[in-house]
Amino acid sequence: MAEQITIERAQQLKQKPDENKLGFGQYYTDHMFILEYHADKGWHSGRVVPYQNISLDPAAKVFHYGQTVFEGLKAYRTESGIKLFRPTKNFERLNKSNARLSIPPIDEKLAYEGLIQLLNVDRDWVPSVEGTSLYIRPFIIATEAALGVNPSLSYLFMIIMSPVGAYYAEGVNPVKIHVESHFVRAVAGGVGEAKTAGNYAAGLNAQEEAKEQGYSQVLWLDGVHRKFIEEVGSMNVFFKLNGVVVTPMLNGSILDGITRNSVITLLKHWGVPVEERRVSIDELIEAHHNGTLEEAFGTGTAAVISPIGELSYHGEKYVINGGETGELSAKIYDTITGIQNGKLEDPFGWLVALD
Ligand SMILES: *Cc1c(COP(=O)(O)O)cnc(C)c1O
């Protein structure tokens, strides 16, 4: 029997922020979704409740051993109602991350139903100004108060939501990226392909160093050879080399991005050659010398497409496409955002209507 989700509405609603000044992850909606797990009971007590603090024992395992996973997806307000972009993929991926972090699998249907109920209650929070959306953050934390190093016997799954602004306030702008040759993000066999907190904590120092030097993100190389391209910050990465679009294959240390998957699908649909394979930094530099490194861009839910205008590696600077957004990058961006906001047809059935 399907478990019942209860709804407790907030007594007082918050004032909504100015949709033109949302930024990213600064405001939270009136409600949140909570689902509990205990080894004896499984996942249970799903409920929509007013957005609130949570109380945890200081010994809760998440604080000590980082047993936690998260997801990120968006809801869009279109002329034909509120739409989610490929949401079932996020819940599938959540369970893949769970498996790697020894967190019990969640009932994907129940978690998704929780999201739908939450969205229903907070539907007025989906912003309508062009480029804005409601960012949705599902996550799981280990809550058992016990310092032994073993999987927690209890967990909380929660969903919080935040109205976010247009990622590029003044149109899509290429970013400068530092190719990191000292620190690494992940290695195959580790947790690089899970969306788990430790990967991000481990990347902060390199990111801060890159920022000090005027770069907005880090391009990670593989942890073994320090040679093969992995990802950019928390985005997957693509290069257009002599007309062929190349992206690192899923090798166990990078994230299986849903935007990455959407971009590959779109390119194939257009008949643009696309290859998932190993790409070395040397290959990119050689292509740059030959004039065949035509475009580069990152992909992720937050920015969708983030064009790369410059790479720095071992003190050398490599400007790509004159530091401008490439034609193909712009076309992909316009197409995916157009599908998301309902202005373009959705030939792949990516959008899911809330109602
Ligand atoms: C979330 C994330 C991505 C992008 O995934 P999307 O599903 O496209 O949002 C890429 N790399 C890392 C490390 C991520 O955390």
PDBQT file of the ligand as one rigid body, heavy atoms in Angstrom, charges set to zero:
ROOT
HETATM    1  C1  LIG A 401      25.543  18.043 -10.412  1.00  0.00    +0.000 C 
HETATM    2  C2  LIG A 401      26.878  17.925 -11.054  1.00  0.00    +0.000 A 
HETATM    3  C3  LIG A 401      27.066  17.974 -12.451  1.00  0.00    +0.000 A 
HETATM    4  C4  LIG A 401      25.959  18.323 -13.400  1.00  0.00    +0.000 C 
HETATM    5  O1  LIG A 401      24.917  17.444 -13.379  1.00  0.00    +0.000 OA
HETATM    6  P1  LIG A 401      23.497  17.869 -13.952  1.00  0.00    +0.000 P 
HETATM    7  O2  LIG A 401      22.668  16.679 -13.740  1.00  0.00    +0.000 OA
HETATM    8  O3  LIG A 401      23.697  18.212 -15.372  1.00  0.00    +0.000 OA
HETATM    9  O4  LIG A 401      23.063  19.060 -13.150  1.00  0.00    +0.000 OA
HETATM   10  C5  LIG A 401      28.317  17.721 -12.958  1.00  0.00    +0.000 A 
HETATM   11  N1  LIG A 401      29.367  17.478 -12.151  1.00  0.00    +0.000 NA
HETATM   12  C6  LIG A 401      29.230  17.441 -10.809  1.00  0.00    +0.000 A 
HETATM   13  C7  LIG A 401      30.422  17.135  -9.987  1.00  0.00    +0.000 C 
HETATM   14  C8  LIG A 401      27.999  17.677 -10.233  1.00  0.00    +0.000 A 
HETATM   15  O5  LIG A 401      27.871  17.675  -8.913  1.00  0.00    +0.000 OA
ENDROOT
TORSDOF 0
